């Protein structure tokens, strides 16, 4: 791949990673639980985007199997945590 395509993937991955924590933080500052869950959903979407991009990077040879497995497992843990937090907020009474 040309360097600019590699750079594009890296740039998009970086934006998606930053988006996860930024949306969690923004949601925390909102006034209602519904708004917070909305921003957690955006963060979750960004986590899925990171998982996809890391998978693509692995499949095209940018990330070797061992670091890929660690990264993917960490991302899946984050996805599960976001899902659990969203569920607990929705079920709060």
C-alpha positions in Angstrom: 0.0 0.0 0.0 1.2 3.5 -0.6 2.3 5.5 2.5 -0.7 7.8 2.3 -3.1 4.9 2.6 -1.3 3.6 5.6 -1.3 7.1 7.1 -5.1 7.3 6.4 -5.8 4.1 8.3 -3.6 5.2 11.2 -5.2 8.7 11.3 -8.7 7.2 11.3 -7.8 4.7 14.0 -6.4 7.5 16.2 -9.6 9.5 15.8 -11.8 6.6 16.6 -9.8 5.8 19.8 -10.0 9.4 20.9 -13.7 9.4 20.2 -14.4 6.6 22.7 -13.1 8.5 25.7 -14.3 11.9 24.4 -17.9 10.7 24.1 -17.9 9.1 27.5 -16.6 12.4 29.0 -19.2 14.4 27.1 -22.0 12.1 28.1 -21.0 12.5 31.8 -21.5 16.2 31.5 -25.1 15.9 30.2 -28.1 16.5 32.4 -30.1 13.3 31.8 -29.4 9.6 31.8 -30.9 9.3 28.3 -28.3 11.8 27.0 -25.5 9.9 28.8 -26.6 6.6 27.2 -26.8 8.4 23.8 -23.1 9.4 24.1 -22.1 6.0 25.4 -23.7 4.5 22.3 -21.6 6.8 20.2 -18.5 5.7 22.2 -19.5 2.0 21.6 -19.8 2.7 17.9 -16.3 4.1 17.9 -15.1 1.0 19.8 -16.5 -1.2 17.1 -14.8 1.0 14.5 -11.5 0.6 16.3 -12.0 -3.2 16.4 -12.7 -3.2 12.6 -9.7 -1.0 11.8 -7.3 -3.1 13.9 -8.7 -6.2 12.2 -8.1 -4.6 8.8 -4.5 -3.6 9.9 -3.9 -7.2 10.9 -5.3 -8.7 7.7 -3.1 -6.5 5.5 0.0 -7.2 7.6 0.4 -3.9 9.6 -0.2 -5.7 12.9 1.2 -9.1 13.8 -1.0 -11.8 15.3 0.2 -11.5 18.9 -0.3 -7.8 19.4 -3.5 -8.0 17.3 -4.9 -10.6 19.7 -4.1 -8.4 22.7 -5.5 -5.3 21.1 -8.7 -7.0 20.0 -9.3 -8.6 23.4 -8.8 -5.2 25.1 -11.3 -3.6 22.6 -13.8 -6.3 23.3 -13.5 -5.7 27.0 -14.2 -2.0 26.4 -17.2 -2.9 24.3 -18.6 -5.2 27.0 -18.0 -2.5 29.7 -19.8 0.1 27.6 -22.8 -2.2 26.9 -23.0 -3.1 30.7 -22.9 0.6 31.7 -25.6 1.5 29.2 -27.8 -1.4 30.4 -27.3 -0.5 34.0 -28.3 3.2 33.3 -31.3 2.1 31.3 -32.5 -0.3 34.0 -32.0 2.2 36.9 -35.2 3.0 38.7 
